[in-house]
Amino acid sequence: MGQNKLWYLVAYDIRDPVRLKRVAKHLKGYGERIQFSIFRCRLSSREVERLRWELLRLMSDEDDLLIIGLCASCISRLHKKTGNDWPEVPSGYEII
């Protein structure tokens, strides 16, 4: 039985260009970039912890990381300029 997945906003502030590229490339495997240093990812609680651990290994103490879980009510209140929707259940396939 799979775990429930929720949307998360992952934001970062990386001070070194090399680390910045590594973190951004790593996050592309987990979600979609919605702004320069902000990704949206649909993850289980286990995947969030794994992603956090992996990112902290790529980052330095001077870098910042913020992971925010979004409930369905939060998503319904999002105001955005772009046409990107945040479906409750994304369509497509998931590789496990």
C-alpha positions in Angstrom: 0.0 0.0 0.0 1.5 3.4 -1.0 1.7 6.4 1.1 -0.4 9.5 0.6 1.4 12.2 -1.3 1.1 15.9 -0.8 2.4 19.0 -2.6 5.5 20.7 -1.2 7.2 23.9 -2.0 10.9 23.6 -1.9 12.8 26.9 -1.8 16.6 27.4 -1.4 19.2 30.1 -1.3 22.6 28.8 -2.3 25.6 31.1 -2.2 28.0 29.1 -4.4 27.2 28.7 -8.2 28.5 25.1 -8.3 26.3 24.0 -5.3 23.4 26.0 -6.8 23.6 24.0 -10.0 23.9 20.7 -8.1 20.9 21.4 -5.9 18.7 22.6 -8.9 19.6 19.6 -11.0 18.9 17.2 -8.1 15.5 18.9 -7.5 14.5 18.4 -11.1 14.3 14.7 -10.4 11.7 15.4 -7.7 9.5 18.1 -9.1 8.9 21.1 -11.3 10.6 24.4 -11.1 8.0 27.2 -10.7 10.5 30.1 -10.0 14.2 30.4 -10.1 14.9 28.8 -6.7 11.4 27.3 -6.0 10.2 23.9 -6.9 6.9 22.2 -6.4 7.0 18.5 -5.6 4.4 15.9 -4.9 5.9 13.6 -2.3 5.2 11.1 0.4 6.5 11.8 3.9 9.3 9.3 3.4 10.3 11.0 0.1 10.3 14.4 1.8 12.7 13.2 4.4 14.9 11.5 1.8 14.9 14.7 -0.3 15.8 16.9 2.7 18.7 14.5 3.6 20.0 14.5 0.0 19.8 18.3 -0.3 21.5 18.9 3.0 24.4 16.7 1.8 24.8 18.9 -1.3 24.5 22.2 0.6 26.8 24.1 2.9 26.1 25.6 6.3 25.8 29.0 4.7 23.0 27.9 2.4 19.3 27.9 3.3 16.6 25.4 2.6 12.8 25.7 3.2 10.4 22.8 2.6 6.7 23.7 3.0 3.9 21.2 2.9 0.6 22.3 1.3 -2.7 20.9 2.3 -5.7 20.9 -0.2 -7.1 24.0 1.4 -3.7 25.8 1.0 -3.6 24.8 -2.7 -7.1 26.1 -3.3 -6.1 29.5 -2.0 -3.0 29.9 -4.1 -2.8 33.0 -6.2 -0.6 32.7 -9.3 0.2 34.6 -12.4 1.0 31.5 -14.5 -1.5 29.0 -15.8 0.1 26.1 -13.9 -2.6 24.2 -12.0 -1.9 22.2 -8.8 -4.2 19.2 -9.3 -5.1 17.2 -6.2 -4.0 14.0 -8.0 -1.5 14.5 -10.8 -2.1 12.6 -14.0 0.6 10.4 -15.5 2.8 7.6 -14.4 5.0 7.3 -11.3 8.2 5.3 -11.2 8.8 3.6 -7.9 
